[in-house]
Every structure is written in C-alpha cells, then in structure tokens.
Amino acid sequence: MRIQVSSRLIAIFAITTLFSGIVAETLRGDTTTISIAGIANANLQTTNTAFPSGSVVLGGIPFNIGVAGNNYYWSGGVAGTTTAVVPINLTGIVGVHTLINNAWGENGPGTLASLTFDFSDATNFVKPLDGNVDIRDFYNNVFTNTINGTTTQNVFETDNDGASGPNLYRLDKQFIDLSAFSSKTLVSMTLTDIGSDGVQRTFLSGVTVVSVPEPSSMAIFGSIAAGLLFRRNRRTHRAILATHPNSFQINRCPS
C-alpha cells in the first residue's frame, strides 16, 4: 500500500524538527550570574589551586567566581548557627543554580543546612540540603561522598594536591526549581548552617538564576518558522506550475 504525504505536511514536519531544539533551549530561560562578593570570606584557591575562578561554565551553567581575594563563603570557624544572605531582587525567576559543598558532612538522620528563598510578598520557600543527597564534602575522604546525580551534579573535580591532602577535590552544582514562584520578585537567598566544625560546615562558591525567556525571543522564532513555511509553499507551488502548467487554470463558463 502506497501512502501519499502532502508537501505541506513535509514542510511542517521539517520546520518543527528544525526549531524544536531551539525552542526547547529557549524555554530553559535566560541565566544571570549573581555576585556573592558581599558575603565572601575565604579564597577557594587556597584550598586547591586548581579550583576554577573567573567567568566559567560548569555543568553547562555560567558562574562568576572571583579571580582574587575572597571569592567564596565559608560557614566554618564560628560556633552555632550561621546564615549568609545573597541579594537577588529579580522577577520571573524559574530556578536557581548553586555551587555548594561542605566540609565533613551530615550523613545520618536530620538536615543541618538549608536554602531559604524570600519573595517580595513576604512569602518564602525553604529547600533542605541533605547530606549525601543534595550536598557532600568537597574533599573525597571518610565523610559525605555521594549526591543524587539529578538535582545535584558534579561539575568539577581535580586530583591536584590541596590543603586537605592528596585525595580528589570537587565542586557540585544544585538546581532548585522555583517555577511555581516565577510571578514574584525573588528578593534574596539565605544559606543556613546549623552544624559545627568537625560535623558539617557548608561553603558557597557560585549562584546563577534562570529567568523566564523574553516574549520577544519566542515571537522571533515564530516569525522565522512562519516565513520558512511560506517560502516552502511558494517553492512547491512553482514546482507544480513548472511540471503541470495548466494545473491552476481557471475554466471560464462559455458566454
């Protein structure tokens, strides 16, 4: 049995295939790196000189890690609960990427760290950071060494010897879905650590937010797709006329 497919369907399929990847990529949103200079209190490279700095892409996401001086936040060295507030003040945020690891690490019941996202309408969203799931030791040793591999992924590792010894050093990236709050203004993100030295202390080395894609970008893609479809139809029309010049003649009624 022979199946006939119209040229219009072929054109639509081709255009859909061409733009599906572009549209899917656009729907992921626009990324904006957020400065943590205001809370940075330590230098990442003193832990390991191979750790990245500057404008870098880790796990496909851009981050901006200071190139000199204090370029990450470390919650250790002090007693009790610690908090670090990162100002954001952006609307339309659908997700946040963070670079968070810890020293030592909680690997039993309970959670010793969390992220709180505060919005301009006085509401907030709290994301617990569970050891061996969401966060782990930056140094591969005897404490927390696993992550879930989905919302938290390894994005950097090196076997270059560092201050803690000769084992593997790493940075992991977390993604927190905030799409349910995208209509609100995200005022700030707070990292809270209720651990202690020798138990768990977190460090934050990067923050990047993802916002809703601009409507104009989607309109441009739609215009291009419509233009290509129109061009395809014109070519098909011309090809039919060239092969069957009488195909589109209008039969006049005899007068």
Buried (B, 14 or more C-beta within 10 A) or exposed (E): EEEEEEBEEEBBEEBEEEBEEEBEEBEEBBBBBBEBEEBBBBBBBEBBEBBBBEEBEBBEBBBBBBEEEBBBBBBBEEEEEBEBBBBBEEBBBBBBBBBBBBBBBBBEEEBBBBBBBBBEEEEEBEBEBBBBBBBBBBBBBEBBBEBEEEBBBBBBBBEEEBEBEEBBBBBBBBBBEBEEBBEBBBBBBBBBBBBBEEBBBBBBBBBBBBBBBEEEBEEEBEEBBEEBBEEBEEEBEEEEEEEEEEEEEEEEEEE
